[in-house]
Amino acid sequence: MSCVRTRVLGSASAAARPAADTIGLAAPVLLLLARFVQGFSAGGEYGGAMTFIAEYAPDRKRGFLGSWLEFGTLTGYIFGAVIVAVLSAAMTEQDLLAWGWRIPFLVAGPLGVVGMYLRLKLEETPAFAELVERHEAEEKEAERSAGRGLRDIFVEHWPAMLICGALVLVFDVANYMLTAYMPTYLSDELPPGIGETESSALQIVVMAVMLVVITFVGRLSDRIGRRPVVAVGCGALVVLSVPSVMLIQHHTLPTVFAGLMIMGLMLVVFSATMPSTLPALFPTSIRQGGLSISFNISVSLFGGTVAAVMTALIAATGDLMWPGYYLIAAGVIGGIGIWFTEESARRPLPGSAATAADDGRAREGSAA
């Protein structure tokens, strides 16, 4: 809950930040700090959200229900992209830089308040209380092991940490490449072709398609397993990343759309499966801690740096194919990670009893 509250405060602080002509250099510094607060709070909440869904979902539906976490993330991406596209089309560049940039932060603040309300209501439901009581023994074990904390995570479970880091790497490199870097790549690196408004519209359409597909991929991972689905995604990155970038480089509406769609469909494989795959790497006593630490380290080192690394590599070499090469490398690392991952579909989480819609199915799942 503290992470959600902090994120709301970060949005409010960014929107209310005084202008540079009032406080000088402190203005961009305050904006940067507000963005750091938002990023840290989102990262702190995400591991807990994955753990919450994974532990409370029936074993046979964990992939499907977990995919709704990224359904919500994609919905946020789409709302953000729509707001930016509308503001860019409706405002002059001068007005946008002067005060229009505050609007997305003002919109995000009330949404965060809604998120806090839902978070509070979710934790107070009778179902939550029943689950806490049912897993009381596990919680006591978690309390006994809390003192060991970081030593358990890094010393006893370092293989799971490495595997989680590799899987998060492929997930977030593909994610940041599409959602964060491709708009810059289209506008700054390629010669004039389609306009910024058209580019934004294409990305919104691609993410809308991902929104439609994602829960079906999650359900598929429940049926055939996480490992085959993730392995196909990693293989697709190796085979299709360069062709997708080559299509984007043609810089026409059909080719850019095709290239972005290929990237989006490769990304949705990971978006749909990681919320159910990653929590299964850790036992109950350290699940949220181990997952959050490895997730955020990998995102910070490899996901959030995608745009900066791509810009630096292209500037240093002049080779516009670096996004494709980078995605291939991510696919290889993700493939190694999934090779060492045990199949978790239709099985209880490590350290947890079988969970199902009814006791009969729970026993059936335990015997399988």
C-alpha positions in Angstrom: 0.0 0.0 0.0 2.9 2.4 0.8 4.2 1.9 -2.8 0.8 2.9 -4.2 0.6 6.0 -1.9 4.1 7.0 -2.9 3.3 6.8 -6.6 0.3 9.1 -6.1 2.5 11.6 -4.3 5.1 11.4 -7.1 2.5 12.2 -9.7 1.1 15.1 -7.7 4.6 16.4 -7.0 5.5 16.4 -10.7 2.3 18.1 -11.7 2.7 20.8 -9.0 6.4 21.4 -9.6 7.2 25.2 -10.0 8.5 26.3 -13.4 12.1 26.8 -14.2 11.8 30.6 -14.4 10.6 30.5 -10.8 13.1 28.1 -9.1 15.7 27.7 -11.8 17.8 24.5 -11.9 15.8 23.0 -9.0 12.8 22.6 -11.4 14.2 19.7 -13.5 15.9 18.2 -10.4 12.5 18.1 -8.7 10.9 16.5 -11.7 13.6 13.9 -11.9 13.1 13.1 -8.2 9.4 12.8 -8.7 9.9 10.3 -11.6 12.4 8.4 -9.4 9.7 8.1 -6.7 7.2 6.9 -9.3 9.6 4.3 -10.7 10.6 3.0 -7.3 7.1 2.7 -6.1 5.9 0.9 -9.3 8.8 -1.5 -9.0 8.1 -2.2 -5.3 4.5 -2.9 -6.0 4.9 -5.1 -9.1 6.6 -8.0 -7.4 4.0 -8.0 -4.7 1.2 -7.9 -7.3 2.7 -10.9 -9.1 3.0 -12.8 -5.8 -0.5 -11.9 -4.8 -2.1 -13.2 -8.0 0.1 -16.3 -8.2 -0.5 -17.5 -4.7 -4.3 -16.9 -4.7 -5.0 -18.2 -8.2 -6.1 -21.8 -8.8 -3.1 -23.9 -10.0 -4.8 -24.7 -13.3 -5.7 -21.1 -14.0 -2.6 -19.3 -12.8 -1.4 -18.4 -16.3 -4.8 -17.0 -17.3 -5.3 -15.0 -14.2 -1.7 -13.8 -14.0 -2.0 -12.4 -17.6 -4.6 -9.9 -16.3 -1.8 -8.2 -14.4 -0.2 -7.2 -17.7 -3.6 -6.6 -19.2 -3.8 -3.7 -16.7 -0.3 -2.6 -17.5 -1.1 -2.5 -21.3 -4.3 -0.6 -20.5 -2.2 2.0 -18.7 0.2 2.2 -21.7 -2.6 2.8 -24.1 -4.2 5.5 -21.9 -0.8 7.2 -21.6 -0.1 7.0 -25.4 -3.6 8.3 -26.2 -3.1 11.3 -23.8 0.2 12.1 -25.4 -1.1 11.8 -28.9 -4.1 14.0 -28.1 -2.0 16.7 -26.4 0.6 16.6 -29.3 -2.1 17.1 -31.9 -4.2 19.7 -30.0 -1.4 21.9 -28.5 1.5 23.8 -30.0 4.9 22.7 -29.1 5.4 25.9 -27.1 2.3 25.3 -24.9 3.1 21.6 -24.5 6.6 22.4 -23.2 5.3 25.3 -21.1 2.5 23.7 -19.2 0.9 20.9 -21.2 3.4 18.3 -19.9 1.7 18.6 -16.5 -1.6 17.2 -17.7 -0.6 13.5 -17.8 0.6 13.8 -14.2 -2.6 15.5 -13.1 -4.6 12.6 -14.7 -2.4 10.0 -13.1 -3.0 11.4 -9.6 -6.7 10.6 -9.3 -6.2 7.2 -10.9 -3.7 6.5 -8.2 -6.2 7.4 -5.5 -8.6 4.9 -7.2 -5.8 2.3 -7.1 -5.3 2.9 -3.3 -9.0 2.5 -2.7 -9.1 -0.8 -4.6 -6.0 -2.0 -2.9 -7.6 -1.4 0.5 -10.8 -3.1 -0.4 -9.0 -6.1 -1.9 -7.0 -6.7 1.3 -10.2 -6.5 3.5 -12.3 -9.0 1.6 -13.5 -12.2 3.4 -11.7 -14.2 0.7 -8.4 -12.6 1.7 -9.0 -13.3 5.4 -9.9 -16.9 4.7 -6.7 -17.4 2.7 -4.6 -15.9 5.4 -6.1 -18.3 7.9 -5.7 -21.3 5.6 -2.0 -20.5 5.1 -1.3 -19.6 8.7 1.4 -22.3 9.1 3.2 -21.0 6.0 3.1 -17.4 7.3 4.6 -18.6 10.6 7.4 -20.2 8.8 7.9 -17.0 6.8 8.1 -15.1 10.1 10.7 -17.5 11.5 12.8 -17.1 8.4 12.4 -13.3 8.1 15.6 -12.8 10.2 17.6 -14.7 7.6 16.1 -12.5 4.8 18.7 -11.4 2.3 21.1 -14.3 3.2 18.5 -16.8 2.2 17.7 -15.0 -1.0 21.2 -14.5 -2.2 23.1 -17.5 -0.7 20.6 -20.3 -0.8 18.5 -19.3 -3.7 21.0 -17.7 -6.1 20.1 -20.1 -9.0 16.5 -18.9 -8.9 17.7 -15.3 -8.7 19.8 -15.8 -11.9 17.0 -17.5 -13.7 14.5 -14.8 -12.7 17.0 -12.1 -13.8 17.4 -13.8 -17.2 13.6 -14.1 -17.8 13.0 -10.5 -16.6 15.7 -9.3 -19.0 14.1 -10.8 -22.1 10.7 -9.6 -20.9 11.7 -6.0 -20.2 14.1 -5.5 -23.0 11.3 -6.5 -25.4 8.9 -4.3 -23.5 11.1 -1.1 -23.3 12.2 -1.6 -26.9 8.6 -1.3 -28.1 7.0 1.0 -25.7 9.9 3.4 -24.8 12.5 3.4 -27.5 10.6 2.8 -30.8 8.9 6.3 -30.7 12.4 7.8 -30.4 13.8 5.5 -33.1 11.1 6.5 -35.5 11.4 10.3 -34.9 15.1 10.7 -34.2 17.0 8.0 -36.0 15.2 7.4 -39.2 14.8 9.8 -42.1 11.5 11.6 -42.5 8.6 9.3 -43.3 5.4 9.0 -41.3 4.6 11.7 -38.9 4.7 11.6 -35.1 0.9 11.5 -34.8 0.7 8.5 -37.2 3.5 6.8 -35.3 1.7 7.2 -32.0 -1.6 5.9 -33.6 0.2 2.8 -34.8 1.7 2.0 -31.4 -1.8 2.4 -29.8 -3.3 0.0 -32.4 -0.5 -2.5 -31.7 -1.0 -2.4 -27.9 -4.7 -2.7 -28.4 -4.1 -5.9 -30.4 -1.9 -7.1 -27.6 -4.6 -6.4 -25.1 -7.0 -8.7 -27.0 -4.5 -11.5 -27.3 -2.8 -11.5 -23.9 -5.3 -13.5 -21.8 -5.6 -16.1 -24.5 -1.8 -16.6 -24.4 -2.0 -16.8 -20.6 -4.7 -19.5 -20.9 -2.6 -21.4 -23.5 0.3 -21.5 -21.0 -2.0 -23.2 -18.5 -2.8 -25.9 -21.1 0.6 -26.6 -22.7 3.0 -25.2 -20.1 4.9 -22.0 -19.5 8.2 -23.3 -20.8 7.0 -24.1 -24.4 5.3 -20.7 -24.7 8.2 -18.7 -23.3 10.7 -20.7 -25.5 8.6 -19.9 -28.6 8.8 -16.2 -27.6 12.6 -16.4 -27.2 13.0 -18.2 -30.5 10.8 -15.6 -32.2 13.1 -12.8 -30.9 16.1 -14.5 -32.4 14.5 -15.1 -35.8 12.2 -12.2 -36.2 13.8 -9.2 -34.5 16.0 -8.2 -37.5 13.2 -8.5 -40.0 10.9 -6.4 -37.8 13.5 -3.6 -37.5 14.1 -3.8 -41.3 10.4 -3.3 -41.9 10.3 -0.3 -39.5 13.3 1.2 -41.3 11.3 1.5 -44.5 9.3 4.2 -42.6 6.0 3.8 -44.4 2.7 3.2 -42.6 2.3 -0.4 -43.7 5.9 -1.4 -43.0 6.1 0.4 -39.7 2.8 -1.2 -38.6 4.0 -4.6 -39.6 7.3 -4.2 -37.8 5.7 -2.9 -34.6 3.1 -5.6 -34.7 5.8 -8.3 -34.9 7.5 -6.8 -31.9 4.2 -6.5 -30.1 3.2 -10.2 -30.7 6.7 -11.3 -29.5 6.3 -9.1 -26.4 2.9 -10.4 -25.5 4.2 -13.9 -25.1 6.3 -12.7 -22.2 3.7 -10.3 -20.8 1.1 -13.1 -20.6 3.4 -15.7 -19.0 5.9 -14.0 -16.7 3.4 -13.1 -13.9 2.8 -16.8 -13.5 6.3 -18.1 -14.3 8.4 -15.8 -12.1 6.7 -16.4 -8.7 7.0 -20.2 -9.2 10.8 -19.8 -9.0 10.8 -19.1 -5.3 9.4 -20.8 -2.2 6.7 -19.1 -0.1 8.9 -17.8 2.6 11.0 -15.6 0.3 8.8 -15.4 -2.8 7.9 -11.7 -2.7 11.4 -10.6 -1.5 13.3 -12.8 -4.0 11.1 -11.9 -6.9 11.1 -8.2 -6.2 14.8 -7.9 -5.7 15.8 -9.9 -8.8 13.0 -8.3 -10.9 14.0 -4.7 -10.1 17.8 -5.3 -10.4 17.2 -6.8 -13.9 14.8 -4.0 -15.0 17.2 -1.3 -13.7 20.3 -2.8 -15.5 18.8 -4.0 -18.7 15.2 -2.8 -19.2 15.2 0.8 -18.2 18.5 1.4 -20.0 17.3 0.2 -23.4 16.7 3.7 -24.9 20.0 5.1 -23.6 22.0 2.1 -24.8 20.4 2.0 -28.2 21.0 5.7 -28.7 24.7 5.4 -27.7 25.3 2.3 -29.8 23.7 3.8 -32.9 25.6 7.1 -32.4 28.9 5.2 -32.0 28.5 2.8 -34.9 26.0 4.4 -37.3 24.3 1.0 -37.5 20.5 1.4 -37.3 20.1 -2.4 -36.8 21.1 -2.3 -33.2 17.5 -2.7 -31.9 17.3 -6.0 -33.7 20.7 -7.2 -32.5 19.8 -6.3 -28.9 16.5 -8.2 -29.1 18.3 -11.2 -30.4 20.8 -11.1 -27.5 17.8 -10.8 -25.1 16.1 -13.8 -26.8 19.2 -15.9 -26.3 19.6 -15.0 -22.6 15.9 -15.6 -22.1 16.2 -19.0 -23.8 18.9 -20.0 -21.5 16.8 -18.9 -18.5 13.7 -20.9 -19.6 15.9 -24.0 -20.3 16.8 -24.1 -16.6 13.2 -23.3 -15.4 11.1 -26.1 -14.1 7.6 -26.4 -15.5 5.1 -24.8 -13.1 1.8 -25.0 -15.1 -1.0 -26.8 -13.3 1.3 -27.4 -10.3 1.3 -25.9 -6.8 3.8 -23.1 -6.1 6.9 -24.2 -4.1 6.1 -24.3 -0.5 2.3 -24.0 -1.0 -0.6 -26.4 -1.0 -2.5 -27.1 -4.1 -5.2 -24.5 -4.9 -8.2 -25.0 -7.1 -11.8 -24.0 -7.5 -12.8 -26.9 -5.4 -11.2 -29.5 -3.2 -11.7 -32.3 -5.7 -9.8 -30.4 -8.3 -7.1 -29.5 -5.8 -6.6 -33.2 -5.0 -6.6 -34.0 -8.7 -4.0 -31.3 -9.3 -1.8 -32.6 -6.5 -1.9 -36.1 -7.9 -1.0 -35.0 -11.4 
